[in-house]
Every structure is written in structure tokens, then in C-alpha cells.
């Protein structure tokens, strides 16, 4: 895992330098490393999902379309993977404020009695 993590960190660092706009060739490399790590089991799923989300969000912040760099950075797919990682369905995520308030109230009743 350390080798994969090193590759991902290097590629994403080069893709999104702090003092310059994103570098397309490194963005594509970062996405390819993440895709390969996911396909081979080289990194845990949560590591791949969160790094794809970070990369996708950073590109969007720069006004770029993440899916233009790699299909695996498509916003809808990245969001679905993040929701799945959190154990939340898209319907639950789209819940109304009233639904969320009711769920929070229910948790407030449960938490004090947990061991």
C-alpha cells in the first residue's frame, strides 16, 4: 500500500500545485494511478474514493470539468461513491430539512443511552 500511496500523493501534488493552476497531464496521471490502485486493490476503497472526491472538487473549483480528465472523476459517480462509503443513499442525502431534523432528534434520544 505504501508504494501506491506514494504514487497517488506525488501525482495529486503535481496535478494541483498550490501556486499554479492544475496541470492537465498530472491530473490524468493521478486519475490513472487511482483507477489502477482501485482495480488492483492496491489501496483501500475509502482512500481511493476520498482522493477522487478531493481531486474532482479541486478541478471544479478551478472552473474545470473533472470528467474531461478521466471518466472516474465524473461528479455524479464521485458523489455516489462518497455516499456509499458513508452508508447513505442518494434519497437520504436529498432528504428535506424536516427529515434531517427528525433524524437528528431521534439520534439525540439514542446517543445518551449508548454504552
N, C-alpha and C positions, 0 to 999 in steps of 0.2 A: 504494500500500500504506500510506503514512503516514496517509492520511485514515481508512482502515479501522482501523488500529492505534489511532489516537487515539479513535475511537468505541468500540472494544472496551475500551480502558483506562478511559475515562470511565464507561461503563456498568457494568463489573465493579466499579470502585471505589465507585460509588454503590450498587451492589447489595449489596456486602458491606463496609459501613463497619467500621472496626476497633473502634469504641466502642459499637456498637449491633447488634442482631440484623439478619439480612438484610432487605432492603426488597423485597417481592414485585414491585412494579411495575418496579423497576430490574432485578431478576433476569430477568423476562420480556423486558425491553428488551435486556439483554446477550445472552440466548439468541437473540433475533431478529437482532441485529447479527451474531452469529457464524454463524447459519444463512445469512443473506444473503451474508456475505463468502465462505462456503464455496460457495454456489450460483453466485456470480458470478466466483469466482476472485480476489476482492479481497484475500485473504490466503492464504499457503501452507497446505497441508493440515496440516502439523505444528503451525503456530501455532493453527489452529482446534481441532485435536484436544487439544492440551495445555491450552488455555484452557477448553475444555468440561470436561476432567477436573478442573481446579482448581476451577471453579465447582460442579460436581456434588459433589465431595468436601467442599467448604466447606459446602454446603447440608446434606449428610448429617451433618456434624459438629454442626450446629445442630439435629439431630433432624427435619429436613425431608426430604420425598421430592422429589428433583430433577425427576422426571418430572411432578410436579404443576405445575411451572412451564413446562416445554417438553418435548415428546417427544424432542427431540435431546439432552436431559440424562439420559435413561434410563440407569441404571447399566450394564446389560448392553451396551448399544450403545457407551457411552463406553469401557468396558474393552476391548471388541473392537477399537475404533478405535485405542486405545493399543497393544494387542498388535500389530495390523497395522503400525502405524508403526514398531514395534521389530523387525518381521520375525519375530514369534513367534506360533505357532498356539496356540489355546486348549489343545490337548492337551499341547503342550510346556510351557505355563505351569502346567498341572496335574501336571506330572511329579513323581515321588516324590523324596524327598531322595536316594535312591540314584542315580536318573537324573541328578540335578543334580550330585552328587558325581563321577560318572563323566565328565560333560561337562567339569567344572572340571579334572579330572585330564588329560583329553585336551588342553584348552587350555594347560595348564601345559607340556605337551610341545611344542606348536606355537609358542607365543609366543617362546621363545628363538631359534628359527631364522628368524623373520620378518625381512625386510630392515629 
